[in-house]
Amino acid sequence: MTANPPLANNIITHAWNSDHSQIALTPNTDEVLIYETNGSDDPATWTKIHTLAEHDGFVSGIDWCGETNTIVTCGHDRNAYVWDYKDGKWNPGLVILRISRAATSVRWSPDGRKFAVTSGAKCVPVCKFEEKHDFWVSNPIKKGFKSTVTCLDWCVNNKFIVTGSTDFKARVHSAYMEGLDDPEDDGFGEIWPEQHVFGACLFTFNQAHAWVNTVSWSPSGFRIAFAGHGGTLHVCQIGESNETQDINTRFLPYNDIQFLSDDVIVAGGFDMNPAIFQNGSNGWEFVANVDKGEKKKEKKSSGKRAAFSKFQGMAKRGTDKKQSKAFSTLHQNAITSIGLTDVASKFITTGLDGRIQFWDLNEIEDDALQAVGATLA
């Protein structure tokens, strides 16, 4: 496997359309770029077809709803926009967000009828469309938050969100909206009696003991995972006791995690190497890192050059060890987001190096990873 050339200086986050023929990404600016993939896994062959330029500040979140083919974006300008495609162009729709601090991420509900935005304002606005006024109006969830909310994900039933925050906690809130969501009990009533009370804090996780960087809800709706900035991963089995398993990894913190299935999680972050975790007879365990790049041998220096390299290391990095110009991994900077594809064993990663890498567990030369890939077939 070879490294793809950078598509931008860096990539913060991305989102696919429904058939994975187009991808939207933000290159750490106030713009969103949309590419046509032309059916290729090589970004060098992609064609940039649209630029969304409505934000006045850094775009921090993108999500593309496959049900409605609409894009929602949010940014540090405290705004969000819903983009509809008509007559060959993307048109921004007004969102009344009403937050006093930057928006940090955004996610559509699975049915595309509402979306939620995390923010530095210690709240999560949940937005729905008002046909009478032709704009999206927000109803904020505030209960429990004591600091910036960094991330969120939706339950498959469209009623609940899980969030992560810099107050070291992950929380489950009800985002149920009467008249918009199904009032039937789908198995959560005995677990969370206030499931149909909008804004109710249904459960709080205290295990991270650090900023919660990323959260994910499983396809079945009965498992939640979140990762802390202390290099930890936590997985909860939703039930009477909401039993949570804590995994203290030996790796740097993860910026994004995704369920490939109810029993398989992929995580990526500052190690620049996707990691696979699987649920087995002994609970959740680390399987392997996906990138199998080999460490590069460094050439020894001598004389004045060695002395000068040592001085540079002490001055710039506080160490006398010479730093190689390239890492052994395909990504050369932190992984920022993970995207799923229409193949369960295949996913993509984006990074601060501007690269987009495709991975397929069935094609990695590692027996353990291929065994995991076989379970996803």
C-alpha positions as CSV (number, residue, x, y, z in Angstrom):
1,M,0.0,0.0,0.0
2,T,1.3,3.4,-0.9
3,A,0.6,6.9,0.4
4,N,-1.8,9.0,-1.6
5,P,-0.6,12.5,-2.5
6,P,-2.1,15.3,-0.3
7,L,-5.4,16.7,-1.5
8,A,-5.0,19.9,0.6
9,N,-2.6,21.3,3.1
10,N,-4.6,19.6,5.8
11,I,-8.1,18.1,6.2
12,I,-10.1,18.6,9.3
13,T,-13.3,16.6,8.5
14,H,-15.2,15.1,5.6
15,A,-18.6,13.6,4.6
16,W,-19.7,11.3,1.8
17,N,-22.9,11.5,-0.3
18,S,-25.2,8.5,-0.3
19,D,-23.5,6.5,-3.1
20,H,-19.9,7.5,-2.2
21,S,-19.4,9.1,-5.6
22,Q,-18.8,12.6,-4.0
23,I,-16.9,13.8,-0.9
24,A,-17.1,17.1,0.9
25,L,-14.2,18.2,3.0
26,T,-12.8,21.3,4.8
27,P,-9.1,22.1,4.3
28,N,-8.8,24.1,7.6
29,T,-10.3,27.2,6.0
30,D,-13.7,28.9,5.8
31,E,-14.6,26.9,2.7
32,V,-16.0,23.4,2.0
33,L,-14.7,21.6,-1.1
34,I,-16.7,19.0,-3.0
35,Y,-14.9,16.4,-5.2
36,E,-16.2,13.9,-7.7
37,T,-14.4,10.6,-7.0
38,N,-14.9,9.2,-10.5
39,G,-15.1,5.7,-8.9
40,S,-11.5,5.8,-7.9
41,D,-9.7,5.3,-4.5
42,D,-6.9,7.6,-5.7
43,P,-7.6,11.3,-4.8
44,A,-5.2,12.4,-7.5
45,T,-7.8,11.4,-10.1
46,W,-10.7,13.2,-8.3
47,T,-12.3,16.4,-9.8
48,K,-13.2,19.4,-7.6
49,I,-16.7,20.3,-8.7
50,H,-18.0,22.7,-6.1
51,T,-16.8,25.2,-3.4
52,L,-19.2,26.2,-0.6
53,A,-18.1,29.6,0.6
54,E,-20.6,31.1,3.0
55,H,-18.9,30.9,6.4
56,D,-16.9,33.8,7.8
57,G,-14.7,31.6,9.9
58,F,-13.0,28.2,10.1
59,V,-15.4,25.4,9.1
60,S,-15.4,22.8,11.9
61,G,-18.1,20.4,10.9
62,I,-19.7,18.8,7.8
63,D,-22.3,16.1,7.4
64,W,-24.1,14.9,4.3
65,C,-27.5,13.3,4.7
66,G,-28.0,10.4,2.3
67,E,-31.8,10.4,2.9
68,T,-32.3,14.0,1.7
69,N,-29.1,14.8,-0.2
70,T,-28.5,17.9,1.9
71,I,-25.3,19.1,3.5
72,V,-25.0,20.8,6.9
73,T,-21.9,22.8,7.9
74,C,-20.9,24.7,11.0
75,G,-18.0,26.8,11.9
76,H,-16.2,29.1,14.3
77,D,-18.2,32.0,13.0
78,R,-21.0,30.6,15.3
79,N,-23.2,29.8,12.2
80,A,-24.5,26.7,10.5
81,Y,-25.9,26.3,7.0
82,V,-28.0,23.7,5.3
83,W,-27.1,23.3,1.7
84,D,-29.6,22.2,-1.0
85,Y,-28.6,21.2,-4.5
86,K,-30.7,22.9,-7.2
87,D,-30.1,23.9,-10.8
88,G,-26.5,22.7,-10.7
89,K,-25.4,24.6,-7.6
90,W,-25.5,24.3,-3.8
91,N,-27.6,26.9,-2.1
92,P,-27.2,27.8,1.6
93,G,-30.3,27.7,3.8
94,L,-30.7,29.9,6.9
95,V,-30.2,28.3,10.4
96,I,-31.1,30.2,13.5
97,L,-28.5,28.7,15.8
98,R,-28.3,31.2,18.6
99,I,-25.0,30.3,20.2
100,S,-22.4,32.7,21.6
101,R,-19.3,30.6,21.0
102,A,-17.9,28.6,18.1
103,A,-19.6,25.6,16.7
104,T,-17.4,22.5,17.0
105,S,-19.2,19.7,15.1
106,V,-22.5,18.8,13.5
107,R,-24.4,15.6,12.7
108,W,-27.7,14.8,10.9
109,S,-30.1,12.5,12.6
110,P,-30.3,9.2,10.6
111,D,-33.6,10.2,9.0
112,G,-32.4,13.6,8.0
113,R,-35.3,15.5,9.7
114,K,-33.1,17.3,12.2
115,F,-29.5,17.9,13.1
116,A,-27.5,18.7,16.2
117,V,-24.5,21.1,16.7
118,T,-21.9,21.0,19.4
119,S,-20.4,24.2,20.6
120,G,-18.2,26.2,23.0
121,A,-21.3,27.7,24.5
122,K,-21.9,24.7,26.8
123,C,-25.0,23.6,24.8
124,V,-26.1,21.5,21.9
125,P,-28.7,23.1,19.6
126,V,-31.0,20.6,17.9
127,C,-32.4,22.0,14.7
128,K,-35.6,21.3,12.8
129,F,-37.1,22.9,9.6
130,E,-39.9,25.4,10.0
131,E,-41.8,25.3,6.7
132,K,-43.9,28.3,7.5
133,H,-40.8,30.6,7.9
134,D,-38.5,28.6,5.5
135,F,-35.6,28.3,7.9
136,W,-34.1,25.9,10.4
137,V,-34.8,26.8,14.0
138,S,-32.9,25.4,17.0
139,N,-33.9,24.2,20.4
140,P,-30.8,24.0,22.7
141,I,-29.9,21.1,25.1
142,K,-28.1,22.7,28.0
143,K,-28.5,20.3,31.0
144,G,-25.3,19.0,32.5
145,F,-22.7,20.7,30.3
146,K,-19.9,22.6,32.1
147,S,-17.5,23.2,29.3
148,T,-17.1,23.1,25.5
149,V,-18.9,20.2,23.8
150,T,-16.6,18.7,21.3
151,C,-18.4,15.9,19.5
152,L,-21.7,14.0,19.1
153,D,-23.4,11.1,17.5
154,W,-27.0,10.0,17.0
155,C,-28.7,6.8,18.0
156,V,-30.2,4.9,15.1
157,N,-33.8,5.6,16.5
158,N,-33.3,9.4,15.9
159,K,-34.2,10.1,19.6
160,F,-31.0,10.3,21.5
161,I,-27.6,11.9,21.1
162,V,-24.3,11.1,22.8
163,T,-21.9,13.9,23.3
164,G,-18.3,14.4,24.5
165,S,-17.0,17.4,26.3
166,T,-13.9,19.0,27.7
167,D,-15.3,18.7,31.2
168,F,-14.1,15.1,31.0
169,K,-17.6,13.6,30.5
170,A,-19.7,11.9,27.9
171,R,-23.4,12.2,28.1
172,V,-26.6,10.8,26.6
173,H,-29.4,13.3,26.1
174,S,-32.9,12.9,24.8
175,A,-33.3,14.8,21.5
176,Y,-36.9,13.6,21.0
177,M,-39.2,16.1,19.4
178,E,-43.0,15.5,19.6
179,G,-44.7,15.4,16.3
180,L,-41.4,14.7,14.5
181,D,-40.2,11.4,16.1
182,D,-41.8,8.1,16.6
183,P,-43.4,8.0,20.2
184,E,-43.3,4.2,20.4
185,D,-40.9,2.6,23.0
186,D,-38.2,0.8,21.0
187,G,-36.5,-0.9,24.0
188,F,-35.1,2.1,25.9
189,G,-38.1,2.9,28.1
190,E,-37.1,0.8,31.1
191,I,-33.5,1.9,30.8
192,W,-34.2,5.7,30.4
193,P,-37.7,6.5,31.6
194,E,-37.3,10.2,30.4
195,Q,-36.5,9.1,26.9
196,H,-39.3,11.3,25.5
197,V,-38.4,14.5,27.5
198,F,-36.4,16.8,25.2
199,G,-33.1,17.8,26.7
200,A,-33.2,15.3,29.6
201,C,-29.8,14.0,30.5
202,L,-30.3,10.3,30.5
203,F,-26.9,9.1,31.5
204,T,-23.4,10.5,32.3
205,F,-20.1,8.7,31.7
206,N,-17.2,9.7,34.1
207,Q,-14.6,7.2,32.9
208,A,-12.5,9.3,30.6
209,H,-10.8,11.5,33.2
210,A,-9.7,13.7,30.3
211,W,-11.2,15.7,27.4
212,V,-13.6,13.5,25.4
213,N,-12.4,13.8,21.8
214,T,-14.8,11.5,20.0
215,V,-18.0,9.5,20.5
216,S,-19.8,6.9,18.4
217,W,-23.1,5.0,18.6
218,S,-23.2,1.4,17.3
219,P,-25.5,0.3,14.4
220,S,-27.8,-1.6,16.7
221,G,-28.3,1.4,19.0
222,F,-27.3,-0.5,22.2
223,R,-23.6,0.2,22.4
224,I,-21.8,3.5,22.8
225,A,-18.0,4.2,22.5
226,F,-16.0,7.2,23.4
227,A,-12.3,8.1,23.6
228,G,-10.5,10.4,25.9
229,H,-7.4,12.6,25.5
230,G,-5.5,10.3,27.9
231,G,-5.3,7.6,25.2
232,T,-8.3,5.7,26.5
233,L,-11.2,4.0,24.8
234,H,-14.5,3.2,26.6
235,V,-17.3,1.0,25.4
236,C,-20.7,0.8,27.1
237,Q,-23.3,-1.9,26.7
238,I,-26.6,-0.1,27.1
239,G,-28.8,-1.9,29.6
240,E,-30.0,-1.9,33.2
241,S,-26.5,-1.2,34.5
242,N,-25.0,0.5,31.4
243,E,-21.8,-1.6,32.0
244,T,-18.8,0.2,30.6
245,Q,-15.4,-1.4,29.7
246,D,-12.3,0.9,29.9
247,I,-9.3,0.2,27.7
248,N,-6.1,2.0,28.6
249,T,-4.1,1.9,25.4
250,R,-0.4,2.5,25.0
251,F,-1.1,4.8,22.1
252,L,-1.5,8.6,21.7
253,P,-5.1,10.0,21.9
254,Y,-7.7,9.2,19.3
255,N,-9.5,12.0,17.4
256,D,-12.2,9.8,15.8
257,I,-13.7,6.4,16.3
258,Q,-16.3,4.5,14.3
259,F,-18.2,1.3,14.7
260,L,-17.6,-1.0,11.6
261,S,-20.1,-3.3,13.3
262,D,-21.5,-3.8,16.7
263,D,-18.4,-5.8,17.6
264,V,-15.6,-3.9,15.7
265,I,-14.3,-0.4,16.2
266,V,-11.8,1.5,14.2
267,A,-9.9,4.4,15.9
268,G,-7.5,7.0,14.6
269,G,-5.6,9.9,16.0
270,F,-2.2,11.3,16.9
271,D,-0.3,8.0,16.2
272,M,-1.2,8.5,12.5
273,N,-2.2,4.8,12.4
274,P,-5.7,3.4,12.4
275,A,-6.3,0.9,15.2
276,I,-8.8,-2.0,15.3
277,F,-10.6,-3.1,18.5
278,Q,-12.9,-6.1,18.7
279,N,-15.4,-7.5,21.1
280,G,-14.7,-11.2,22.0
281,S,-15.0,-13.7,24.8
282,N,-12.8,-11.5,27.1
283,G,-14.6,-8.3,26.2
284,W,-13.2,-5.5,24.0
285,E,-9.5,-5.9,23.1
286,F,-7.0,-4.2,20.8
287,V,-6.4,-6.3,17.7
288,A,-3.7,-4.5,15.7
289,N,-2.8,-1.2,14.0
290,V,-3.8,-1.2,10.3
291,D,-0.8,0.6,8.8
292,K,2.1,-1.9,8.6
293,G,4.8,0.5,7.5
294,E,8.3,-0.3,8.4
295,K,10.6,2.0,10.4
296,K,13.2,3.7,8.3
297,K,16.8,3.3,9.2
298,E,18.6,6.5,9.9
299,K,22.1,7.2,8.5
300,K,24.7,7.9,11.1
301,S,26.3,11.3,11.1
302,S,29.8,12.1,12.3
303,G,31.9,15.1,13.0
304,K,30.6,18.7,12.8
305,R,27.3,17.5,11.1
306,A,26.5,15.2,14.0
307,A,27.2,17.9,16.5
308,F,25.1,20.5,14.7
309,S,22.2,17.9,14.4
310,K,22.4,17.3,18.1
311,F,22.3,21.1,18.8
312,Q,19.3,21.5,16.6
313,G,17.5,18.7,18.4
314,M,18.2,20.2,21.8
315,A,17.0,23.7,20.6
316,K,13.9,22.6,18.7
317,R,12.6,19.5,20.5
318,G,14.4,19.3,23.8
319,T,16.2,16.1,22.8
320,D,19.5,15.2,21.3
321,K,17.9,12.6,19.0
322,K,17.8,13.3,15.3
323,Q,14.3,13.3,13.9
324,S,13.7,11.6,10.6
325,K,12.0,13.8,7.9
326,A,9.3,11.1,7.3
327,F,7.3,8.8,9.6
328,S,6.9,5.1,8.8
329,T,3.1,5.5,8.5
330,L,1.3,6.5,5.3
331,H,-0.2,9.5,7.2
332,Q,2.5,12.0,8.1
333,N,0.4,13.9,10.6
334,A,-2.5,13.2,13.0
335,I,-5.6,11.4,11.7
336,T,-8.6,13.8,12.0
337,S,-11.6,11.8,10.8
338,I,-12.7,8.3,9.8
339,G,-15.3,7.7,7.1
340,L,-17.2,4.5,6.4
341,T,-17.8,3.2,2.9
342,D,-20.4,0.9,1.3
343,V,-18.1,-2.1,2.1
344,A,-18.1,-3.0,5.9
345,S,-14.4,-3.9,6.0
346,K,-13.4,-0.8,4.1
347,F,-13.0,2.7,5.6
348,I,-11.1,5.9,4.9
349,T,-9.0,8.3,7.0
350,T,-8.2,12.0,6.6
351,G,-5.4,13.8,8.3
352,L,-3.6,17.0,9.0
353,D,-1.2,16.0,6.3
354,G,-4.0,16.6,3.7
355,R,-4.1,13.0,2.8
356,I,-7.1,10.7,2.3
357,Q,-6.2,7.0,2.7
358,F,-8.4,4.0,1.9
359,W,-8.1,0.8,4.0
360,D,-9.6,-2.6,3.6
361,L,-9.0,-5.1,6.4
362,N,-9.3,-8.0,4.0
363,E,-6.3,-6.7,2.0
364,I,-3.9,-6.0,4.9
365,E,-1.2,-8.6,5.3
366,D,-2.1,-9.4,8.9
367,D,-3.9,-12.6,9.9
368,A,-5.7,-11.0,12.8
369,L,-7.0,-8.1,10.7
370,Q,-8.1,-10.4,7.9
371,A,-10.0,-12.5,10.5
372,V,-11.8,-9.3,11.7
373,G,-12.5,-8.4,8.0
374,A,-14.0,-11.8,7.5
375,T,-16.5,-11.2,10.3
376,L,-17.6,-8.0,8.5
377,A,-18.2,-9.6,5.2
